[in-house]
Amino acid sequence: MIHGYATDVMPTVTPTGSGSHIAILISLTTTGSTLGSPAYMSPEHLRGTDLDKRSDLFSLGIVLYEMLTGQKPFYGENYQEVITRILTENPPKPSKLNPEIDPRLEFILKKALEKEKEKRFQDAEEFIEELDKQFAWYKVSPKKKIMK
């Protein structure tokens, strides 16, 4: 876990013996600095309060949202607008941007992007478990798709 540092988060789906899992790769951008894009920072990071693994999961939620919709969940003309939206607004409903997103996947995105870290996934295992449920549902229902 990296606390108080800017990070680049790169999720990848990797095959394992029992199916696919999300692997989270995190690399330190600059030692002891707060460089990075505010568009990928959690509310607590932007406020300068204590960071923990849930902050990284918020950032991962942003990346997943962007992968599925083609847009960042919090946008603006400048950094201040982006920061204000992260702190005060909910992102657009993903299915409005991509109608093929399944409601189960939308639930995962919503939970990952909760403003209060206590309401988010509490650790990567919980996040992965929810994604695995979504993928398992897809595997059990071959006529169903993760995206409609």
Buried (B, 14 or more C-beta within 10 A) or exposed (E): EBEEBBBBBEBEEEEEEEEBBBEBEBEEBEEEEBEBBBBBBBBBBBEEEEBBBBBBBBBBBBBBBBEBBEBBBBEBEEEEEBBBBBEEEEBBEBBEBBEEBBEBBBEBBBBBBBBEBEEBBBBBEEBBEBBBEBBEBBEEEEEEEBEE
